[in-house]
Each structure stands twice: as structure tokens, then as C-alpha cells.
Amino acid sequence: MVECINMINSTLLKKVQVFKMGKNPVVVLPMNVWDTLTEQFDTLEEYYKMSTSVKYKKDIARARVSKKWISAKDVYKKLGLV
């Protein structure tokens, strides 16, 4: 996933324009690039929150220990896909 994000970012950064306003650099991004970067940051933030969540880790451990199986048909029903 990280490789994919790096590839996307390198492609997006080619569209970046840097100007100077006085002594400070100013970065200008097209809106579609900004939207894509915002989505990526939101996804990475979500992954970070999941990886640092104690409850999330406990839930995963409990699910891995559990011997309960749910059929695909039941999952589709719960999700309203059938």
C-alpha cells in the first residue's frame, strides 16, 4: 500500500507549482490533487487510529480465537445485498 501511495504522490506532485511570496514559498495545487491528497491523509489517519486502538486490537484477537463461522449468504443478508 505504501508503494502505491508513493507512486500516486509522485504523480500528483508533478502538478504542484511553487512560487515565492516575499521570502516564503507558496505551493499551488489543483483542486483534484488537493482532494486526492486529502483522501489519502484521511485513510492513513484511519489506519493509524485503528493500529493504536486497544479496543480494536482486543476485538481482532477475540475474533481470531472465536470458532464461530458466518456463511457468506448470512453476511449478504446482514448487509442487505440479497
DANOR-V83554 format. One line per field, one symbol per residue. ss: DSSP state (H for helix, E for strand, L for the rest). Layout:
ss = ???
This chain:
ss = LHHHHHHHHHHHHLLLEEEEELLEEEEELLHHHHHHHHHHHHHHHHHHHHHHLHHHHHHHHHHHHLLLLLLHHHHHHHHLLL
